[in-house]
Structures are given as structure tokens and as C-alpha cells.
Amino acid sequence: MGTTELILYKNIEHDEILKGMERLMNQEEVKEGRKALYFDMIHKILDLSAKHGFEGNLWHTYLTFLLVNQETVFSVANELSGKVKGSINEIAFRDYGIFREFFHWDIKKLDKEFHTDCCRMIVNYRRALSDSKVFQQKVRERICQLSIKLASAKNSKRFMSIMVKFYKDFGVGKLGLHKGFRVEEREGKVELLPITSIAPVRLEDLVGYEIAKKKLIENTEAFIEGRRANNCLLFGDAGTGKSSSMKGILNAYYDKGLRMIELYKHQLTYIHEVIEKVKHRNYKFILFMDDLSFEDFETEYKYLKALIEGGLEKKPDNILIYATSNRRHFIREKFSDKEDRREDLHTSDTVQEKLSLASRFGITIYFGAPDKKEFEQIVKVLGKRSGLDIQEKQLLFEANKWELTHGGRSGRSAQQFIDYLLGKQKGRRDFG
């Protein structure tokens, strides 16, 4: 059996390596082209593995990557409810039997034919770099560990049960493997593209704002646990940790099924298409809009209003909307809204139209600029964490000088100040 007999995994992304290796193993390629195909497949396996940060038996990690990345009727069903019933199990069992054969190919025999040791190297590979351009470290490690389990499966039944457990525990495809996504239109279609370099911010790393963080955590945990939760607005001064709090929330609850989709205001027209892609998946999705605000002439906010409350279609239970803004009401308010009666006789309606979006967020959390004492506490904590070699009195004196010329007191300016000192620490010891 081979790739032509697969059913659920018939149209696999990145399957050109599998099909090329199948031609080599089955002696299907003409003699003159076999050696070129061999080196081409070795190159593609190494290239894919380097991008994803794989190591160990790269042939096995490649096959495992195909299985965890492919959304099929069976894999998505297992993601939702674990082991499923029905005839789909027989079809899946057959496909997994074929994949188990792929795992047990002795690809090292190709080395003998072409008088090389390339296959020997790729079945015992150590990566050069510790990072990955595609996967977070934890995801990469899961795939490598899964490949070892699948290779040691004694039979197809065991092979299938390993995959069922993985789909249930971690999901399938890009929504299962990645934390965050951005929205992009490609050839007239709205796509969710993984964000692979999310900053490893932890909520405990954010100094201060304990009450604000507590409200955010409580609401998010209620959402993840299937209890009633509210859409959430984080507003306040620039640089106070609103966006960092969102990254911290995602990093803290990713393992519990939380995913985040970042939308810009010009993409709000795509919002229903985005929801259609995720509403039936076994994850909790936060639609995240950072630094959201609207000018008078911008009307995209009406799409958001309709989604939150007012449209015919009910917002799915696995979706919440979190937004950050420097403006409490998102939309710039002018005195002319109340004074210019020549354009609108019902001026109160104009004002209410602009305020109604913010009122549809059930929870609003304020992040205000710290006072001097709070700012100095942030600086002291960040300085201690960074291991700065400077007396506290001098540290605070320099910090207060810094904030006067660098945007005022905020968590952001405090971190920038610490980074400045760390940069200078390698050179002169004079921080004046």
C-alpha cells in the first residue's frame, strides 16, 4: 500500500517529500533520474526540519508533522470529543496502517545504492539552532516526542490510539499547534496565518496593576472553563501594560485551549468570515484588537457593534472580544457633536451612536499612568530582575531624570530605562 491508497489523508500539504521517497523506495524512478531525486528529497527533508526546529529521526518527524498538521473529518472530530464512533474509525485505521508502513521504511538502504550516508545522518540528526521559524518550542518538542511514540507502536491499533490521544489533548492543524494568528486576505479569501514569534511575557512579569490583572484573569478563566464571561476593554494611558497583559494572558492559558486572533480596525469587515472559520473548533478564541480607536469618518466600528450585540446571528460561545485603547470610548468626541445642530437635529443621537460601542463591552479595565512612588517601585523591581549593578538611590535618581525626557512615567518608559542602563553596563560604569 502507498500514498495513492490513502483516503482521509489523500491531499496532504507538504506531501511532495513523501511521494518522492515513495518513488525511490519502490524503484519507480528511471535510473538516470534516481540520484537527482534522492538528493532533492534529502534537501527538502533538511530544509523543512530546519525551519521547524526538528531533530532526531527527521524522516519520522516529517511523517508526524504531516499527521498533526492535516485537518481531516476524523482528526477534527477527535479534537472535539476524543474517540469517536462510527465507520470513520475503520477508514482512519486503514490510513494509519499505511502511515505505519511509511514509518518502518528502511530508507538507509538508499545510501548503499548511491554510495552516500545522507539517510544515516537524517535519521540521527542534531539541530544546529535551538529556535524555530515556524513553531514555538513546546509545539516542536511535542511533535518530536510523538514521532518516537509512533515509531515504536507495535501495531496499527496502537498507532491509531496514539494519534487519537494527541488530537484530543493538543488539537490538530494550525489552530491546534499555534497560539496566535493574524488575518490576511489572499486571492480574495480571508486566511488565518500563525504568528510564530509571540513575546514570552508572563503576567507575573508585569509590575503593579494587580487589581486590573485580577479582573482580566477572572474573566478569562471563566471563559476557558465554559462559564459566562464578558467582552473586555482595556483602556488608559500609553505604555501602561495593556498589550503586554494580553500577551501574558495568551501565554498563561494556551495550554488550556486559549487562542488569540489579532485584527486591525480596517479588517473588521472580515470579522464574520473569521468567526466562520473557528466557531466549531474545540478552542476558546479571543478576537484581539490592539490600540483601537476611530476617527469621525471611519465607520468600521459598526461591524463590531453588530457582532457584540445587535446582529441577528448570535456570537458563538467559544469567542470573546478583547480590545485595548487609549480612549475610553474609542471614537473621538468633539464639542461640535453637541453644538452643530445644522447637520443633525437630534444631537444626542449622534453622541450616543459614538458612545454605544464602548458600552457593549461588559468589562472595562483601567490602566492609568503610575504616580512617582509606583513608578519607582516598577524601576526597582525591573532593575533587580535584570541584575543591574547600581545603588538603589542612584537608580531612582536616574530613573526620574529619564522619565522627564522620555514620555513620562509608565511601565514602558521604566523598561526602556532599564534596557538603557543594561546597554551602558558593558561599557562605562558612569550612568550620569
C-alpha positions in Angstrom: 0.0 0.0 0.0 1.1 3.6 -0.6 0.0 7.2 -0.9 -2.4 6.5 -3.8 -4.5 4.3 -1.4 -4.8 7.0 1.4 -8.4 8.2 1.9 -8.6 10.7 4.8 -5.0 11.9 4.2 -5.4 11.9 0.4 -4.5 15.6 -0.1 -1.7 16.3 2.4 0.1 19.6 2.5 3.9 19.1 2.1 3.4 15.6 0.7 5.9 16.1 -2.2 8.6 14.6 0.0 6.5 11.6 0.9 5.7 10.9 -2.8 9.3 11.4 -3.9 10.6 9.0 -1.2 7.9 6.5 -2.2 9.1 6.6 -5.8 12.7 5.9 -4.6 11.7 3.1 -2.2 9.5 1.4 -4.8 12.1 1.7 -7.6 9.7 3.7 -9.7 12.1 6.4 -10.9 14.2 5.7 -14.0 17.9 5.0 -13.2 19.2 8.3 -14.7 16.9 10.4 -12.5 17.1 8.5 -9.3 20.2 10.0 -7.8 19.0 13.6 -8.5 15.6 12.8 -6.9 17.4 11.2 -3.9 19.5 14.4 -3.2 16.4 16.6 -3.8 14.4 14.7 -1.2 17.3 14.9 1.3 17.5 18.6 0.8 13.7 19.1 1.3 13.7 17.0 4.4 16.5 19.0 5.9 15.0 22.3 4.8 11.6 21.6 6.3 13.2 20.2 9.5 15.5 23.3 9.9 12.5 25.7 9.6 10.5 23.8 12.2 13.4 23.0 14.5 13.1 19.2 14.3 15.8 16.8 15.4 16.2 13.1 15.9 14.9 10.9 13.1 13.9 13.5 10.6 12.0 11.0 8.4 9.8 10.2 11.4 9.4 13.8 12.5 8.4 14.7 8.9 5.7 12.0 8.8 4.5 13.0 12.2 4.3 16.7 11.1 2.0 15.6 8.2 -0.3 13.8 10.6 -0.6 16.6 13.2 -0.9 19.3 10.6 -3.7 17.8 8.5 -7.3 18.6 9.4 -9.5 15.7 8.4 -13.0 14.7 9.4 -11.5 12.2 11.8 -8.8 14.4 13.4 -11.2 17.4 13.9 -13.9 15.1 15.4 -11.3 13.6 17.9 -10.2 17.2 18.8 -13.8 18.0 19.8 -14.7 14.9 21.7 -11.9 12.4 21.9 -12.5 8.9 20.5 -15.5 8.9 18.1 -17.8 6.1 17.0 -18.9 5.0 13.5 -17.4 3.8 10.2 -14.9 6.7 10.1 -12.8 4.7 12.6 -12.3 1.9 10.0 -11.2 4.4 7.4 -8.8 6.1 9.8 -7.4 2.7 10.9 -6.7 1.8 7.3 -4.9 5.1 6.7 -2.8 4.8 9.9 -1.8 1.3 8.8 -0.3 2.8 5.6 1.4 5.5 7.6 2.9 2.9 10.0 4.4 1.3 6.9 6.0 4.6 6.0 7.5 4.8 9.5 9.1 1.4 9.0 10.7 2.0 5.7 14.4 1.3 5.8 15.5 4.5 4.0 19.1 3.9 4.8 19.2 1.3 2.1 19.2 4.2 -0.3 22.6 5.2 1.0 24.0 1.9 -0.3 22.6 2.4 -3.7 24.0 5.9 -4.1 27.2 5.4 -2.0 26.4 8.1 0.5 25.5 8.4 4.1 22.8 11.1 3.9 20.0 9.0 5.2 22.1 7.7 8.0 22.6 11.4 9.0 19.0 12.4 8.8 17.7 9.6 11.0 20.0 10.7 13.8 20.1 14.5 13.4 21.0 17.2 15.9 19.8 20.6 15.0 22.2 23.5 14.8 19.9 26.2 16.2 17.7 26.0 19.3 14.9 28.1 17.8 12.3 27.6 15.1 11.0 29.9 12.4 7.6 28.2 12.5 6.8 26.6 15.8 7.0 27.6 19.4 9.5 25.4 21.3 6.8 23.5 23.2 5.0 22.5 19.9 8.2 21.4 18.3 9.0 19.2 21.3 5.6 17.6 21.2 6.0 16.6 17.6 9.4 15.2 18.2 8.1 13.2 21.2 5.1 12.0 19.2 7.3 10.7 16.4 9.1 8.5 18.8 5.9 7.0 20.2 4.5 6.4 16.7 7.7 4.7 15.5 7.6 2.3 18.4 3.9 1.5 18.0 3.6 -2.4 17.9 0.6 -2.4 15.6 -1.8 -0.2 13.7 -4.3 -0.2 16.6 -1.7 1.2 18.9 -0.6 3.7 16.3 -4.2 5.0 15.9 -4.8 5.3 19.6 -1.6 7.4 20.0 -2.9 9.8 17.3 -6.4 9.9 18.8 -5.0 10.9 22.2 -2.8 13.6 20.6 -5.7 15.1 18.7 -7.8 15.2 21.9 -5.0 16.6 24.1 -3.5 19.1 21.7 -5.7 19.5 18.7 -4.9 19.4 15.0 -3.7 21.8 12.3 -2.6 25.3 12.7 -5.3 26.1 15.2 -4.1 23.3 17.4 -0.4 23.9 17.1 -0.2 27.7 17.3 -1.1 30.3 19.9 -1.9 33.4 17.9 -2.9 34.4 14.4 -3.2 37.4 12.2 -5.7 37.9 9.5 -4.8 38.3 5.8 -6.6 38.4 2.6 -5.1 36.2 -0.1 -6.6 35.9 -3.6 -9.9 37.2 -2.3 -10.0 34.7 0.6 -9.6 35.6 4.3 -6.8 33.5 5.9 -5.6 33.0 9.4 -1.8 33.0 9.5 0.1 31.8 12.5 2.2 34.3 14.5 5.3 32.4 15.4 7.3 34.9 17.5 5.0 35.9 20.3 6.9 37.5 23.1 7.2 35.2 26.2 5.5 37.7 28.5 4.2 36.4 31.8 1.5 38.1 33.8 3.7 38.0 36.9 6.4 39.9 35.0 4.1 42.9 34.8 4.8 45.1 37.9 1.8 46.7 39.5 -1.9 46.9 38.3 -2.8 43.9 40.5 -6.5 44.8 40.6 -6.6 45.2 36.8 -4.8 41.9 36.2 -7.1 40.1 38.6 -10.2 41.3 36.7 -8.7 40.2 33.4 -7.6 36.8 34.8 -11.0 36.1 36.4 -12.9 36.9 33.2 -10.5 34.8 31.0 -10.7 31.8 33.3 -14.5 31.9 33.3 -14.4 31.9 29.5 -12.0 29.0 29.3 -14.0 27.0 31.8 -17.2 27.4 29.9 -18.8 29.8 32.4 -20.4 33.2 31.4 -17.8 35.8 30.5 -17.8 39.3 29.1 -16.1 41.1 26.2 -13.3 43.2 27.7 -11.9 46.6 27.1 -8.5 47.6 28.5 -8.1 51.4 28.3 -5.8 54.0 29.7 -2.5 55.8 29.2 0.1 54.6 26.7 2.8 52.3 27.9 1.0 51.0 31.0 0.9 47.3 30.1 -2.4 46.8 28.3 -0.9 45.0 25.3 1.6 43.1 27.4 -1.2 41.9 29.6 -2.9 40.4 26.6 0.3 38.5 25.6 0.6 37.3 29.2 -3.0 36.0 29.1 -2.3 34.1 25.9 0.9 32.6 27.2 -0.7 31.6 30.5 -3.8 29.9 29.1 -2.6 28.5 25.7 -2.2 25.0 27.2 -5.9 25.2 28.4 -7.1 25.8 24.9 -6.9 29.6 24.5 -6.1 31.0 21.1 -5.9 34.7 20.0 -6.6 36.2 16.6 -5.3 39.7 16.1 -7.5 42.1 14.0 -6.8 45.6 12.8 -9.7 48.0 12.5 -9.6 48.0 8.7 -10.1 44.2 8.9 -13.4 44.4 10.9 -15.2 43.9 7.6 -13.7 40.3 7.7 -14.9 39.6 11.2 -17.8 37.3 10.2 -15.5 35.3 7.9 -13.0 34.9 10.7 -15.7 33.6 13.1 -17.0 31.1 10.5 -13.5 29.5 10.4 -13.3 29.0 14.2 -16.8 28.7 15.7 -16.9 24.9 15.5 -13.4 24.2 16.8 -12.6 22.9 20.3 -10.7 26.1 21.4 -11.6 29.4 23.0 -10.8 32.3 20.8 -10.1 35.9 21.8 -10.5 38.3 18.9 -7.9 40.9 19.9 -7.9 44.5 18.7 -4.9 46.5 19.9 -4.8 50.3 20.2 -8.3 50.5 18.8 -9.7 54.0 18.0 -11.8 55.6 15.3 -11.9 59.0 13.6 -15.2 60.6 12.6 -15.0 59.4 9.0 -14.3 55.8 9.9 -17.4 53.6 10.2 -15.8 50.1 10.6 -16.8 50.1 14.3 -20.4 49.4 13.2 -19.3 45.8 12.3 -18.0 45.3 15.8 -21.2 46.7 17.4 -23.4 44.3 15.4 -21.2 41.4 16.4 -21.1 42.1 20.1 -24.8 42.9 20.4 -27.5 43.6 17.9 -27.0 41.4 14.9 -29.3 38.5 14.0 -26.6 35.9 14.4 -25.6 35.0 18.0 -21.9 35.3 18.8 -20.5 31.8 19.3 -19.8 30.7 22.8 -16.1 30.0 22.1 -15.4 33.6 21.0 -14.8 36.7 23.1 -13.6 40.2 22.0 -10.8 41.9 23.9 -9.6 45.4 22.9 -7.1 47.9 24.1 -7.4 51.6 23.6 -6.1 54.9 24.8 -9.6 56.3 24.5 -12.4 55.2 26.8 -15.0 55.5 24.1 -12.9 54.5 21.0 -14.3 57.3 18.9 -13.0 60.9 19.0 -15.6 63.1 20.6 -15.9 66.8 19.6 -17.9 69.8 21.0 -19.4 70.0 17.6 -21.3 66.8 18.2 -23.4 68.7 20.7 -23.3 72.2 19.2 -23.7 71.8 15.5 -27.4 71.5 15.1 -27.4 72.4 11.5 -26.2 68.9 10.5 -28.2 66.8 12.9 -31.3 68.0 14.7 -31.1 65.1 17.2 -27.6 65.8 18.5 -28.0 63.4 21.5 -28.4 60.6 19.0 -25.1 61.5 17.4 -23.3 61.3 20.7 -25.0 58.1 21.7 -24.0 56.5 18.4 -20.4 57.2 19.2 -20.6 56.0 22.8 -22.5 52.9 22.2 -19.6 50.7 21.1 -17.7 51.0 24.4 -20.9 50.4 26.4 -21.2 46.9 24.8 -18.0 45.7 26.4 -19.2 44.1 29.7 -15.9 44.7 31.5 -13.7 47.8 31.3 -10.4 47.8 33.0 -8.4 51.0 33.5 -4.6 51.1 33.2 -3.5 54.5 34.5 0.0 56.1 34.5 1.8 55.3 37.8 2.5 58.0 40.3 6.1 58.7 41.4 6.1 56.1 44.1 4.6 53.4 41.8 7.0 54.3 39.0 10.0 54.0 41.3 8.7 50.6 42.5 8.5 49.4 38.9 12.0 50.6 38.3 13.3 48.8 41.4 11.7 45.5 40.5 12.9 45.6 36.9 16.3 46.6 38.0 16.6 43.7 40.4 15.3 41.2 37.9 17.9 42.5 35.4 20.8 42.1 37.8 21.8 45.8 37.5 25.0 46.7 39.4 23.9 50.1 40.7 22.9 51.5 44.1 19.1 52.0 44.6 19.4 55.7 45.3 21.3 56.4 42.1 19.0 54.1 40.2 15.9 56.1 41.2 17.6 59.4 40.7 18.5 58.4 37.1 15.0 57.0 36.5 13.3 60.2 37.5 15.6 62.1 35.2 14.8 59.7 32.4 11.0 59.9 32.6 11.1 63.7 32.2 12.5 63.4 28.7 11.1 60.0 27.6 7.4 60.2 27.7 6.6 60.4 31.4 6.0 57.7 33.9 4.9 54.3 32.6 5.9 50.7 32.7 7.2 51.1 29.1 9.5 54.0 30.0 10.7 52.2 33.1 11.6 49.1 30.9 13.3 51.3 28.3 15.3 53.0 31.1 16.5 49.6 32.4 17.4 48.5 28.9 19.4 51.7 28.5 21.4 51.0 31.7 22.0 47.4 30.7 23.4 48.6 27.4 25.7 51.0 29.1 26.8 48.5 31.8 29.1 46.7 29.3 30.9 50.0 28.7 31.4 52.9 31.2 30.3 52.5 34.7 29.2 56.1 34.9 25.4 56.3 34.4 25.3 60.1 34.6 
